[in-house]
Amino acid sequence: NEEEQGKGSGSDEDVENQNDDWIDIRDESAKRMLANLALESEVILHIYGQTDHSVKRAEKRLRAIIDTQFVNDEVDNPSITTLSDETVDELETFAKSHQVDIDIERDPVLHFIKLHGCQGDVLQVKDKIRDAMAAIGEEKTKKEAAVAVFKHIHWMREFSDGETEDYDELFSFEIEQAYQQKQSQYVSSDPAENFTIDFASMQETDHISGEKTKVMRVDLSEEEKPSNWDKMP
């Protein structure tokens, strides 16, 4: 009988091996469970096993999963100081939807973004932050180019009473780009400025009122040349 009981219960080594198999099977389940938990959640896990040793091994494996899955990360980029309130709200909302804690500091000296959460989710939030940083870099480059172009080229509205009004630097830059690319028209991408410029007629059409206004392209470098100036052959 004792021999039969021994065969039925198995050795301690067999039990531990069986427990290892159980843990391996459920590692992915544990990771998915941890990934779906809110960071402020308090969870009590009950671990059952056939021996104290197997329970301790299971606890050690679970702690290892937690340690490898939950990470702290930090982004340090000077562009953080220029993040708009709208972009900060967008990043915080995105992080929250991915169960990631986010701390954004826009101080000119101590600028940083700190992240804490499940590794895969933190990487997704970092990608979102990189996109925001790239957009800031592109906008900065665009503004610098607009300032340079505005020194030489102005696009202006000319009203029926003879009064004129400059488009701002960014609009002037975008209009000039469309003009140089031989496009037939320029369509404003600014929701607050709904208009189209037709280059053939040199007219602006307001999308809301339908009002048409004459536009002019002024090359300041041409205006600065003396009247008796001749082009080089």
Steps between C-alpha positions, in 0.01 A plus 500: 500500500776740589662428165177569315450825690850606408433440133173686520632813669832514312835628623566858614702552181207384285264735684736793450532421131123486467474834676760651263288385207193663655689828545636495146153442360365795695786746457325660205172509693677673787654755262162575342341536843772741616476701179128554551526611862474868582821612667315618807334160539570291810490128425528203732622180334457163668762244398426131561743208463567147615816598687632815668796492262278500192296791638817701560620421147165618361521821703855559377390449140208738542722768652741457210214556254397817685860626512555443128161622383474824702763760419592859576615712208584865441507725195726807507467734202522882488184503284302388806506862619301606192223240528160668487231437761302323229789263423559433871132409543519275196808318634351461847176360356692258278716383791197450723327291234810277496521471881824700514583758766637816338659808658573790265722785619537792256733706715772668284772344718348180640310382193413129490226244444497205742312180423408195707303202383500173312798488264304465175263782594786729603659445157175602331480818708865577418419467129216750548741739676754465217228590250422814704871593515537446126197721431655777712827468307319518166301804613818675615671431166193624315490824701869565435448446127191724505696783661774467238251505210305792649809718473470480122146393406171637632155377405233764557127554479383806308153618597252692281585827678867464405615400848744209522570243770793260527439132560701398804840332461376141510216561254731691269748211514236235424350707217845558348576127520180418308578776249856378439376142461275619214184397682176646365386614844582519867251372758543615859553217750421727797146436637480865606586627150278330242599624157640398163732701274472444127832590335354541151261775608710607802190502717422373848161342561366483853351154559231629735381826348603431140653849486782544249805717566785587270844376605848619408847348509763762586866419442685737734835421344369635167364815667837574659682502165572846350290607203802496266606148611548250218519125533836338438518333158 
